[in-house]
Amino acid sequence: MKKSMIGAIATCFLFGLVPMQATARDYLLLVASDCGDAANKVVRDTGGQLLSAQPSNDGRTCIITVLVQGSGERPRKVTVRVPM
């Protein structure tokens, strides 16, 4: 994500284009990327498989959903809210 953003900015300067000011959507993408560390921690702690990781509406926590394999039974879906 960051590499593509840097590449886009570098291309703009290379061709003499002035990049536009960041929009609210750009900031949402940056917040979403902060959930990666939280997701890694939940996967590591539960031993599960990541299903989703998204920022919550409060902007301070992430909602992480994982599938945790049981012993012989169906995996259970676990959703946790963790700080970013």
C-alpha positions as CSV (number, residue, x, y, z in Angstrom):
1,M,0.0,0.0,0.0
2,K,2.7,2.5,1.0
3,K,4.9,1.5,-1.9
4,S,2.1,2.2,-4.4
5,M,1.4,5.5,-2.8
6,I,5.1,6.5,-2.9
7,G,5.3,5.3,-6.6
8,A,2.3,7.4,-7.5
9,I,3.7,10.5,-5.9
10,A,7.1,10.0,-7.5
11,T,5.4,9.6,-10.9
12,C,3.6,12.9,-10.4
13,F,6.8,14.7,-9.7
14,L,8.6,13.0,-12.6
15,F,6.0,14.3,-15.1
16,G,5.7,17.7,-13.4
17,L,2.2,17.0,-12.0
18,V,1.2,18.4,-8.6
19,P,-0.4,15.7,-6.4
20,M,-3.8,16.6,-5.1
21,Q,-4.5,17.0,-1.4
22,A,-5.3,13.7,0.4
23,T,-9.0,12.9,0.7
24,A,-10.9,11.4,3.6
25,R,-10.9,8.1,1.8
26,D,-7.0,8.1,1.8
27,Y,-7.0,8.6,5.6
28,L,-9.4,5.6,6.0
29,L,-7.0,3.4,4.0
30,L,-4.1,4.5,6.3
31,V,-6.2,3.6,9.4
32,A,-7.1,0.2,7.9
33,S,-3.4,-0.6,7.4
34,D,-2.9,-0.1,11.2
35,C,-5.0,-3.2,11.9
36,G,-2.3,-5.4,10.4
37,D,-0.3,-5.6,13.6
38,A,-3.4,-6.2,15.7
39,A,-4.5,-9.0,13.3
40,N,-1.1,-10.6,13.5
41,K,-1.3,-10.6,17.3
42,V,-4.7,-12.2,17.4
43,V,-3.7,-14.9,14.8
44,R,-0.6,-15.6,16.8
45,D,-2.5,-15.7,20.2
46,T,-5.4,-17.9,19.0
47,G,-3.5,-20.0,16.4
48,G,-6.4,-19.3,14.1
49,Q,-6.8,-18.3,10.4
50,L,-7.5,-14.6,9.7
51,L,-10.9,-14.0,8.1
52,S,-11.1,-10.2,8.4
53,A,-9.5,-7.2,10.0
54,Q,-11.1,-3.8,9.9
55,P,-11.0,-0.5,11.9
56,S,-14.0,0.1,14.1
57,N,-16.1,3.3,14.0
58,D,-14.3,4.7,17.1
59,G,-11.0,4.9,15.2
60,R,-9.0,3.5,18.1
61,T,-9.7,-0.3,17.8
62,C,-9.8,-3.0,15.2
63,I,-12.3,-5.7,14.8
64,I,-10.5,-9.0,14.0
65,T,-12.3,-12.2,13.0
66,V,-10.4,-15.5,12.9
67,L,-11.3,-19.2,12.4
68,V,-10.0,-21.3,15.3
69,Q,-9.6,-25.0,14.5
70,G,-10.9,-27.4,17.2
71,S,-9.9,-31.0,17.8
72,G,-11.9,-32.8,15.2
73,E,-14.9,-30.5,15.1
74,R,-15.8,-27.6,12.9
75,P,-13.6,-24.5,13.3
76,R,-15.3,-21.8,15.4
77,K,-15.4,-18.2,14.4
78,V,-14.0,-15.8,16.9
79,T,-14.3,-12.0,16.7
80,V,-12.3,-9.7,19.0
81,R,-11.9,-6.0,19.3
82,V,-8.3,-5.0,20.0
83,P,-6.5,-1.6,20.2
84,M,-4.7,-0.4,17.1
